[in-house]
Amino acid sequence: MVFNIQLPFFTADVERTTALPDSTFHSQFLNISVENQIPASRQGFAEFSTSSPPPTTITTTSSIKKTGFCIGSHEERQQNRRKKRREEDLNIICDKTLLSAAIDGVSKAVTLRSTIPVLEGILLKAEGFQLTLTGYDLEMGIVTTIEANVKEPGEIVLNAKLLSSMISRMPAGQITIQSADNGKTTIQSGVAQFEIQSMSATDFPELPNTGAEETLTIKTGVLRDMIDRTLYAVSQDEKKPAHTGELFEIEPDKMTIVALDGYRLAIVERPVTAVKDIRIIVPSKTMTEVSHLLPNDDEEPVHICANRRYVVFMTAGYTIMSRLIEGEFLNYHNVIPAGSRTRVTIDTKEFIETIERASLIITERLKNPLRITFTEGKVVVRCQTNLGRVVDEFNAECEGDEVEIGFNNRYLLDALRNARTEKVRMEISGPLSPVKVLPTEGSDFLYLVLPVRFKND
């Protein structure tokens, strides 16, 4: 049987059950007026006001804080959900390839280990001619929808890891998922059949009504390039939470993404057409998963909606919602040297290969810096550890003062590898000043690498 349908997107309703016509791309996470298809009034921010009820909790074997700020108490929502559906009667047939890809996608937002079993699961909701899958770890949520032959509508939660393993090992073709009143769910394809324990959908945490408004639309290829060029510089130090994410500076005519970790800085700027100005810090995990879920078509649009609490990315049938990181991001403009005393144009591949050779005698235990001398016509790379000594050089175009600088080999390699250009220009203000790595033409990126002070300096 062939279904000729158009997949709808989801509304901002608490119940997540009403589908919109496909003329609008707005997801269930957004506070959007369906009738006019324009941003609704600021009532979406009511959840943050002092007059609104505080986030409620659900109770399983212990408590989970609810991140949604939906209308009505949790008990009322639970009662309404039980009245409107029999969640344990789900019965569907769908294609294995589509189901496997959807499970892999939403699993990125599933908690790997939790004392609350439902947080390790995927919410499956069958209605109409579609199956909606949701993963949510209370910080990031991912939702997608696939075509399905829904014999009995309903929703259940299945363990994500177990479900993924089962579906991937099923024979190709159609897969049947049927749940029973006793909490057992049967998954079958051909003669292969599993029976596993399901969890109640009423225990799955509500996704927040973010109130995020449409901010900009950007091409997939542009966004992927910006993310990939900057993620390497995100800090892993939880003591500075603001630096564990990427700074998005969105202006009417451009978007800038910035990442830093105290030893290096990555800045990428691209022209865009945005609806509003906003400055937000998005967790690096969210940006990693957004990059993974972007489609292969570089021309495919990505819709970004944001406010001061949440950001929502919508692309290729996926909706990725994330809380933002609160805190002050470093004023990075102040750390960029204004001028330079030495300018060097370098073949990127040749420089990378030279550093990689020198790095052979550097280990986690022996982290001696590289001594790199920029002089007229060439660059000389030296390093010495207990394993040995290395000296290497290659030709380069050097202008200005001769200078010797110490570098962490990994930090310098990261900057060169992510430059993705045949040649780069390095601008140096002195042996202890941050070194700028730039493209020889244009302004695709700006990287800073902090030098290492030698022990005898």
N, C-alpha and C positions, 0 to 999 in steps of 0.2 A: 504494500500500500504506500502511495506517495502522498505526502502532505504538501500542498502549495500554500504556504503561509508566510506572513511577515512577522518577524519577531518583535514584540513590543519592548519598550523600556519600562522601568518600574516607577511607581509614584512614591511620594513622600508619606503615604499613609502609614499609620502605626502598624496596621495588620499586614502590610506588604502584599496585599492580595489583588489590588486593582491594577489592571494594565492600561497604559496610555496608548494612543495611536502612535505609529512609528514616525510621525511628523516631528516629534520632539525627541531630543537625545537626552533629556534630563533624567537623572536617576532617582531612586528612592531616597537617596541621601540629601537631596536638594529641596529647598523650600521654594517651590515653583507654582505659579498659578497655572493650572491646566487650561482653564478657559481662554485666557489671553496669551498664554505661552510667553510670559514676561516675568521677571523676578517679582515675587509677591512682596507684600509689605514686610516690614522688619519684624513681623510677629515671629519669624523664625528664631529671633534672638531672645524671645521671651523666656526660653529655658535657662538663660543665664541671669535673669533678673532675680532680685530678692523676693519678689512676690510669687515666683514659681516654686513648685515643690522640689525638694532636693532630690538628687539621684536616688532611685529606689534600689532595693536589693532583691535577689531571688534566693531561694533556699534549696539546696540539694543536700549533699552530705555536709556541706559547710556553706558559707555565704560567698556570693560573687557580687562585686559592685557593678551596678548597671551603669553603662556609659551613655545610654540613650536618655533623652529628656522628653519623652513622649507624653501626650495628654492623658490624664487619668492616673490613678494609682496602679501599682504593679498588680495588686490583687484584682482590680477591675479588668485590667488587660488580660490577665490569665483567665478570668471567667469568660470574657468575650471570645477569646481564642478557642476555648473549649466548646462554646456554644456554636461557633461558626464553622467548625470543622471536626472531623474525626481523624486526628493525625496519624492513627495507627492503622489506617486502612489503605495506605498508598499502594497502587498497583500500576506499573508503567512498563513500556517496552521502548528501548532507545538503542541507537547505534553505538557500538563499543568504542570506535575511534573518537567520536564526539564526546562521549562520557569520560573516557580516559584523559583526554586533553583538558576538559573542564575540571576534573578532580585535581589534576596536577596544578592547574592555575590557581584555584582557590585554596589549595593546601598550603600555599606560601603564607597565608594569614592564620594558619591553625597553630595553636600552642602544642609544642612537641611533648612536653611533660607537664602535667598539672595534677594537683590533688583533686580537681573537679573534672571527672571524665568527659562531661559534655564539651569542655573547651578543647578537647582533643578530637572533636568530631566535626563533620561537615553537615550542615542543614540542607536536606533535600526537600524541595517543595514542588509538588506536581499539581498543575492546574491548567485547564484549557488544552492546548497542544504543546505545552512546554514544561521543562523541568528546570527549576532555578536552584543553583548550588551556591551556598554561602559559607565562607570561612571567616572567623572573627576571633582575634586574640585579645580583645578589649582595647587595643591600640590601633590596629589596622584591620579593615574588613575588605574582602574581595568577593564580588558577586558576578555571576555569569549565568546565562540561560541557553539551553540547547533544545532542539526539537525532540518531542517525545510523543508516543501514543499513550495517552493517559486514560487507562481503563477505570481507575478509581483515584480521584484527587485526594491529596493529603500531604502531610509532611512528617518527616522523621529525622533523627540525627544518627549518623553512622560514624564509627571510628575512622578517621581520615587515612591513617597509615595502613590499616587492615583493608579498607575499601580499595585503596589505590593498588595494593599488592594483588588483591583478588581480580580486579578488573583487568589489570595489565596481563594477567596470566590466563584469562578467559580466551576461548576460541574467537576468531574474528566473526563479525556479524551482529545480530541483534541480542541484546541483553535484557532479561526480565528482572525487575526488582519488585517484590511483593512483600508487604509487611502484614503481620497478623495482630490480633488483639492481645495475644500473650507476650508481645514485645519481641518476637522472633521475626527476622527478615530473611527471606529467601532470595538469593541472587543466582540466576541461571543463564547459561548460554549453551545451546546444544544439549549434550548429555552431562556437561559439567555443572554441578550445583553446590552452592554453599548455603549454610544457614547460620546466621550470626545474630547476636543480641543487638537490638536497636535501643536508642535513648529517646526520651520524650522531647518533642520539639518545644514544648512549653518551658523547658528548662534552659533552652538556648538563649543567650543574652540578646536583647534587642539591639539592633543597629541604631546609632544615634540619628536623629533628625538634625543634620548639621546646620541648616540655615545658610549654607554656602551659596554664594551667587556666582553666576558665570563671569569669569574673569578674562579668559583669552582662549583662542584656538590656535594651535601650533602644529606644524607638520611633524609626523613621526620621526623622520630622518633628522630633523633639526633638534628635537628634544633628546633623542637617543645620543646624538653626538655631544650635546651639552652635558648630559649625565655622565657618559663614559669618560669625558675629558676631565672631570672634576672629582669623581667619587674616590679616587685613589688618595686624595689629600684629606679626607674626613678623619677627624680625631677618634681614637678608640678610648680616650680617657674619660671615664664616666664622671670624674670630678668636675669637668667642664661640660655639662650636658648640652649647652647651646652649640658647641663645636662638634658634637657627634652627629649633627645633621648638616644639610646643605641650605645655605641662605638663598632664597629667591627674592630678588628685587625686581618687581614688575612695575613698569611705567607705561604710559600710553603708547610709546613708540619703540620700546626695547625691553628685553628681559635679561637679567644678569644672574648667573648662578655662581656662588662662591663657596669654597671649602678650604679649611685650614686645620692644622693640628699642632701649631706652635713651632714646627720645623720647616714647613713648606706651605705654600698658598697657591690655590688654583682659581683663576677667574676666567669665565667664558661669557661673552655677551653676544646677543643676536637681536636683530630687529624683529619686532612683532607689532601687532595691533591689539592692544588690550583695552578692556572696558574701564578699568579703574587701576589706581595705584595701590600697591600693597607690598608689605615686606614681611615674609614669613620664613620660619626655619622648619624644613621638612626632614624627618628622621632618615638616616642613611638606609635603613632597612626598607623603608617605603620606596625610596628612589631605586634601590636595587631591584625590587620586585616590579616596579613600573617598567624599568628597562627590559626585564625579562619578558614581560607580557605585551610589549609593543609589537605590532604586526611587522612582517617583513617588507611590506609596501611603504617606502619612505614618504609617499605622498598622502598616506592615510591621515586624517585629522585626529588630533588629540584635544579633547575639551578639558580645560582646567577651571575648576571653581574653587574659590577660597574665601575664608574670612579669618578672623583672629584666632579661631579655635581649631578649625579643620581645613583640610584640602581634599579635593575629590578629582581624580583623573578618570576620564572615560574614553576608552578606545577599543576597537576590535571586539566589541561585545562584552568587554570587562569593565566593571566599575570598581575602582580602588579608592577607598576612603581611609583617611589617616588623621589621627590627632597630630597637632603641631607641637614642636618643642618650645617651651617658654624660656625666657632668659634673654640676656643681652649678647648679641654677636659682636665680635671685635670690630672696631672701626678700621677696616682693612686699608682704607685709603691712606691712613697715617703711616703704615709700615712699608709702603712702596717708595723706594728711593726716587727722588725727583730727577736726578741726572746720572751721568756715568763718566768714569775716567778711562775705562777700557771697553772696547766693543769688539766682539769676536763673532765672525760668521763661520759656522761649523757644519760639516756634513753629518747629519744626524745618525745615520747607520754606522758610519766609521767611528764616531764618538762612542756609541753604545757598545760596539764590539771591543773597543779598547778598554772600556770600563769593565766589561764582562771578563776579559782576560785578567785584568788586575784583581778582580774580585775573587779569583780562585784561591788566593791565600788569605781571604777574609772569612771568618766564621762567626757564629753567634757568640763564641767565647773570645775570639780575637777580633775585635771591632775597630781596629786601627783605621783612621781616615785615609782617604786618597789625598796625595799631594799633587795638585794640578797647577802647572805653570803655564800661563798664557803669555807668550812672547812673540816677537815679530816672525810671522810666517809659519808658526807651528804651535802645537799644544803638547806638553810633556806630562805624562801621568806616571806617578811613582807611588809605591806602597811597600811597607815592610812590616811583617809580623813574625812571630816565632816559627811560622811555617816556611818563611823565606822572604825574598825580596823581588820586586818586579819594577822594570822601567820600560815605558812604551811611549811612542809619540806618533803624531800624524800632522799633516799640513792643514793650516787654517788661515783665514784672513783676519789678522789682528790689527787694531788701531788703538793708539793711545799708550798708556803706561803699561809696562810689564808688571805682572802681579802673580803671586803664588797664593793659592787658596786651598784650604782643607775642606773636603766634602765627605759626607756619609754616602757610600757608594749606592745604596738602595734608593735614597731620596733623589739623587741626581738621575739615576736610571729611570725612576718612575716619571719624572718630568720629561725626559727625552722620549721615552716610549709613548707617552700620551700626547706628545706634540703632533705626531702623525704627519709630519712634513719632511720633505727631502733635506731641507736645511733649516737651521735655527740660528737666531741671533742672541748672543748672551751679552748683557750689559752689566758691567761691574764697577761699583763705586769705590771699592777698597777690599782688603783681605778679610775684614770682619763685617762687611755690609751684606745684606741679602742680595743674591744674584738674580737678575731678571732673565727669564728664558722666554723669547718671543718669536713669532714667525718672521721670516725675512721680509715678507710682504703682507699687508693687511693687518688686521687685529683680531684674528680668530681666538686667541687665548693670551693670557699673561700668567706665567708661573713664577713663583719666587722659591728659591732654595736657600735656606740659612746655612752659612759656612760653619765649619768646625774649627775651634781654636786649637792650635797645636800646643802640646804640653810645655814646650820650651819658649812659647811666646809670652 
